[in-house]
């Protein structure tokens, strides 16, 4: 049920948003695609969810998403009822290994324990906050993934850093629902903080980065009728995370963490509401911001960013309402729905 997203390292210029972690399916997809391009997995090789899950020591949901991701890259094709088959990729067998050693079976289990499960837990929470508040139970989380309470606590701490969890009056963790009021409050806070961060970031952003942003936006606008939710998510992160990350003020960056939990949620919302707008409105709004930066006018860019955020709040609410009407939330042992 959680949405797909394209792989991104979440960092620019050495800065990384606190709490981020590569997801299990991203790691598996990266390793599998590299093996296909290097010819380790030759054309015609057979791949299934269970094979990928066993090979990388992960559960089947992230294994399934890894296969979907490399299918999107044109490296494999689905065989009805028979998993996937590796395609004949031009240049396969010649790709350079990205790291020394080129180990063929690097297990994801070698990752820190919290990192192995974090992405999946985050996805499950995001997939449910359109429907209400959810309390997370650390003990049940640990049992569900067969990890220690310490690992479960690490996951919860990183979810809190991402702005997805907060404590209630009894000091227990819960994920607040994306109610209309909550979404509007978050966007109002973003409209105050992010323009200030943009003004501070502008002198430190490499011109090549701004040029690349504009190129990405113009390409998306040209292909607006067929754009995928994963691409929209990537463009949002370029503007609101990577660009603003150049501001250099760690206190300001920390203040942006809570309202930017919406960016995490958008990954799910974009995937499940692709046809809500005939052309995604934020593309032109982002392009205006970038043009103002290229003109050397950070104040005008900040004003355009503020206008964009105030308008975008209503669109986010429309997405949440559509998800609430058309989808349902499956039960999970470590998440309890709260009635408020």
Secondary structure by P-SEA (a helix, b strand, c coil): cbbbbccccccccccccccccccaaaaaaaaaaaaaaaccccccccccaaaaaaaacccaaaaaaaaaaaaaaccccccccccbbbcccccccccccccccccccccccccccccccaaaaaaaaaaccccbbbbbbaaaaaaaacccaaaaaaaaaaaaaaccbbbccccbbbbbcccaaaaaaaaaaaaacaaaaaaaacccccaaaaaaaaaaaaaaaaacccccaaaaaaaaaacccccccccccaaaaaaacccaaaaaaaaaaaaacccccccccaaaaaaaaaaaaaaccaaaaaaaaaaaaaaaaaaaaaaaaaaaacbbbbbbccbbbbcc
